[in-house]
Amino acid sequence: MFTGRIGRLKFLVFYVAVWLVGALAYLFALAIGSGRAGDTAVAAGVLVFLAGGLVAFLISLSAWVRRFHDLDQSGWMALLALVPFVNLVTFFVLLLAPGTPGPNRYGPEPGTARPAPYTAYAPPARPSYTPSAPPTRGYERPFSILAQGLDRSFRPNGSPEWVRLGSMTGSEFARRAAGLGPPTADGYVPNVAFDRDGVRLVLYQEDADVWHATDPPPGMTDRVAVHHIPDWLEAGVSYARRA
């Protein structure tokens, strides 16, 4: 309820839901209070109104937290909703400000596909991979790396949260990825975004020694053996910049 990201349109839909829940709770409470006499009816109406208000508050809080996540900000910023006047300005900022493009530390961009949690899977027979460009490892430069399903120590944790792994070359990443073993059935498979020179390449782990590319550049294969990841990344940056 308080994880992940939502865009501007869904944020508005959440608020319409809040208004509807609040209005229905109010009308239902009035109906109960006017349909019976005595303190019991009044108490029942108050309880219904409070329950509806609580549901509306939780929906609203969830929308604020996840919208702040879309802006790559902490969900604690949602506490601004409790500050008079500031909450009104913040509401319009959340309604109008575009989210961060691509994945951030709170998840993938709303409306984009992401790998589903791993389930038992037998990979199909695959041809051997031949790099699309000559080896470039002597000229490697580091990538800025975001990862999902891995902690900062490069251990699988199945978490949907995106964490920053810092900078490393494709060869450094391949050496560490070779020690991961096959994905487990617990949570999210390792999913990694590589950023360099204005290009983002995304790979997720398919099995112990094969990774799968999400939206590879034109001319690039979408499946790559772990020991070919450095060449694939360098070729991918080159292909993407020429496209």
Stockholm file with secondary structure:
# STOCKHOLM 1.0

chainA/1-243         MFTGRIGRLKFLVFYVAVWLVGALAYLFALAIGSGRAGDTAVAAGVLVFLAGGLVAFLISLSAWVRRFHDLDQSGWMALLALVPFVNLVTFFVLLLAPGTPGPNRYGPEPGTARPAPYTAYAPPARPSYTPSAPPTRGYERPFSILAQGLDRSFRPNGSPEWVRLGSMTGSEFARRAAGLGPPTADGYVPNVAFDRDGVRLVLYQEDADVWHATDPPPGMTDRVAVHHIPDWLEAGVSYARRA
#=GR chainA/1-243 SS CCSSCCCHHHHHHHHHHHHHHHHHHHHHHHHHHHHSCSHHHHHHHHHHHHHHHHHHHHHHHHHHHHHHHHTTCCGGGGGGGGSTTHHHHHHHHHHHSCCCSSCBTTBSCTTSCCCCCCCCCCCCCCCCCCCSSCCCGGGCCCEEEEEESBCTTSCBCCCCSEEEEEEECHHHHHHHHTTSCSCCSSSCCCEEEEEETTEEEEEEEEETTEEEEESCCTTCCSEEEGGGHHHHHHHHHHHHHHC
#=GC SS_cons         CCSSCCCHHHHHHHHHHHHHHHHHHHHHHHHHHHHSCSHHHHHHHHHHHHHHHHHHHHHHHHHHHHHHHHTTCCGGGGGGGGSTTHHHHHHHHHHHSCCCSSCBTTBSCTTSCCCCCCCCCCCCCCCCCCCSSCCCGGGCCCEEEEEESBCTTSCBCCCCSEEEEEEECHHHHHHHHTTSCSCCSSSCCCEEEEEETTEEEEEEEEETTEEEEESCCTTCCSEEEGGGHHHHHHHHHHHHHHC
//
